Amino acid sequence: LIRQQLFNLLLLQSSTTTTQEILPLDDDDKPLLFAMLRSSLILLSCYSELSFLSSIHDTISPTLAHWTAFCSFTTAGNFHASPALLPSSTVMILWRLSAANQLRGWDGYAILWGLVAVLAVGWPFCAVLFVSTGLWALWKAAVSSSLERNDDGIGMRCRLMVHVLIRTALHAIVIQAIVMMIDYYYYGKIVSPIWNIFVYNATAGGDELYGVEPLSYYVKNLLLNFNVVGLLGILSLPILLGRKLLASSFPQTTLFRLGDGHYSSSGASDSLKI
């Protein structure tokens, strides 16, 4: 399934000319080709969202899954992004798949989807979304796995962390090799889109190509696309931290004991309770 979806995502990112070579369509069928492309993207987006919601339902709580689904259905940003052939939309799909695997404790697959988002899509700025995924995998390897083996030795923890790093590096090399082979086939030379986009934005003034917006633009964009959900997302972290502090100060208070989640990811059942 992983290999098949990776192939589908690479196919969707290929040019329209390539897709026409695969499908027997002529110039009069371009609207049909456009509709098929957007429909395929919508199906992938729906699958990723259902996978994400299912993981929340199974590992945290059904109630939270229902509220997450409600918030997702009421956001205009998700509605417009799902059928769009844009790097940000593809990253959205891959992030959901990564988060779904991480919630189920499959950190290797979670990191793999993050690598596909960064390397295959050609939009390296999204790497910040997956920093926490990598740190969480390292933390589990260094702490949770060692505790499960009743081994507090530094050597064991270091070996487990090195294993995660080597596995990630090998996956990155394979994905980057596939991407560069595809680019070499079409461009006739070795190119690196990630390097090119960094150079373009850093030295060629490409970051100002479409103008420079003030900070208020991003606030308005967030409210427009995610309405009240965006505000709740911003407030969620300080609220959870405040709840944790209050629960530590008043451990016997029922108000702060209600709603403690049961995170069933392997090796982390108690560590994420708030």
N, C-alpha and C positions, 0 to 999 in steps of 0.2 A: 504493500500500500504506500509506503514511504517513497519507494522508487517511482511508482506510477504517478503520484501526485507531483513529485519533483519534475518528472518529464512534462506533465501537463502545464506546470507553471513556466518552465522554460519555453514550451511551445507558445504559450500565450504572450510571452515577451518577445517572440520573434517577429519579424516584419510581416506586413500584410501580403507581400509578394510571396514569401515562403509559405504562408497559409494557403494561398491560392494554388501553389504548386501541389500541396497535399490534397486539397479539395478540388474536384473538377468544376470550378466556377469560372465564368467569363466576366467581362467588364459589366454586363448588365446585372450581374448578381452581387454587386458590391454592397447594396443595402442589406441583402440577406447575409452576406459575410459579416458585416458590421453587427447585425442583430445576433448572429450565432456567437460571435466573440463576446459580446456583452452578456449573453445568456450563460455562457460558460463561466464567466467571471462571477456572475450572480450565484450559480450553483456552488462554486468553490467557496464563496463568501458564506453562503448558508450552511455548508458543511462545517466550516471552521467555527461559525458561531454556535451551531448546535453542539459541536464537540466541546467548546468552551463551557457552555451552559451545563452540559451533562457532567463535566468534571466538577463544576461547582456543586451540582446536585448530589453527586456521589461522595465527595470528599469533605465538603463543608456543611451545607444544609440545603434541603429543598426550598425553604423559604427564601434564602439568599439567592438561589438560582432563579426563582420566580421574580423577585424584585430586579435582578440583573436583566432578565429578559424584558421586563416592562420598561426599564430605563433605556435599554437598547432600541426597543421598538419606537420609542417616542423621540429619538434623536434624529434630526434632519441630516446630520453629518454622515451617519451610517447609511442612510437611505441613498444619498447621492454618491457616496464613495464605493458602494458595493459593485456596481456595473462599470466602473471607470477603469480604463486601461492606463493607470498611472502608477508610478513607483510607490507612492504613499498608500494607495489602495491595496496593492499587492503586499506591502509590508503589514498592513492591517490584518490581512488574511493570515499571514505567516505568524504574526504575533499571537493571534488567537490560538493557533495550533500549538505554538510553543508554550503558552500559558496553560493550555489544557493538559499537555504532557507533564508539565512541571507540577501541576496540582495532583496528578496521579502518581508522582514520584519517579517518573521516567525522565530523569535529568538529561541523559544522553540524547534522547530525541528532542527535548526542549532546546538544548544548545544547538542541535543540528538544524532545527527550523530557524533559529536565530542566525546561524551562519549562512543559510540559504537567503535569508532576507538581506543580509549585509553584502554578500559576495555575488549572488546570482542576479539580484534585482539591480545592482549597480547604484544603490543609494546609501552610501556609507554612513550618512548622518543618523540613520536609524539604529546604529550600534548602541547608542545610549539606552535604548529600550531594553537591551538584553544584558546590560552590565549586571543588574541584580540577579538575572538567571544564572550567570556564571559564578557570581559570588555565593549564591545559595548552594549551588552544586559543590563548590569547594568547601563550604562550611559543613555540609552534610558528610562529605568524604572525610573531613578532618575530625569532626566531633561525633556526629550521630553514629557513623559506621564503627568507629573505634569503641564507642560505648556499648554498641550491640555485641561486640566481640570481647567485652570486658578487658580491653587492652588500652591503657592510657599512655602507652609508649609514644614518644615523639617520632620515632622511626616509622611506625605503622601509619601514623597520620600523614607524615610527609610522603610516604609511598602512595597512599591513596590520592593525595592531592596531585602528585606528579602524574598518576594514571589518568586523572581527569584532564589535566593540561595536555598530555600527549595525545589522548583520544580526540580532544578538540582540535589540536593542531593537524592531525591526520585527516579529519573530516574537512577542515578548511582547505588543506592542500588538494584534496580530491575535488571539492566543489570548484575551487579556483581553476584547477586544470581543465575541468569540463567547460567552464565558462570561456576560458581563453582559447580552447579548441574550436568552440562555436564561433567566436569572434574571428579567429584566424581563417576559418573556412569562408566567411563572408567578406572580410576586409583584406585578406591576402597578406596580412602581417600580424605580428604579435602586438597586441594592445592591451592596456589595463584600464577599463572604464573608471575604476575606483581612483587610480592615480590621476587620470585625466580630470576627473571632476574636482579633486582636491586642488590641482594646479590651476584649473579654470577659475575656481572661486577665490583662491588665495592670491594669485598673481595677475590674472587677466582682467580683473574687475567684473567677473561674471556674477558676483554676488549682488551687484547693483543693476543688473540688466533690466529687471522689471521694477526698479525703483526701491526706495527705502521707506518703510512704514514706521510710524511711531509705535510705542508699546501699546497704546490704546487700541490699535488695530487688532492685535492678537487677543486682547480681552473681548472685544466685540465679536470677533470671529468665533471664539470659544462659546460665548453666550448664544450666538446665532445657531451654531451647529449642535450644541449640547444643552442649551437652556439651563434649567435648574440642576440637571445632572452634573454639569461642569462645576457649578458652585459647590455641590455636595462632594465632588471628587477632591476639590481643593481643601475643603474643611475636614475631610475624613481622617487624614493623618493626625492633625492636632487633637481631634476629638478622641481618637483611639489612644493616643499617648496620654491625654488627660484622664481617660477612663482607667488606663493601666495604673497611673499614679494614685488615683483615688481608690482603686481596688487594693493596691498595696498598703495604703494608709488605713483602710477600713475593710480588712479581709472578711469579716463576718457579715457585712452588709449584703442583704439579698439583692438589692438593686444592681450591684456590680457583679454578682455571680450569675445572674440570668444571661443567657445568650452566649455563653462560652462555647466557641465552635469546637467541633471534633475533626481536626485536620488529620485525615487518614493517610497522608503521604508517608511512604516507608521511611522509618527512622526519624520522623518529626511529628509524632502524634501529640506530644505535650508541649513542644517548644514554641508553637505558634499560638497557643491560647492567650487571649487578651483578657 
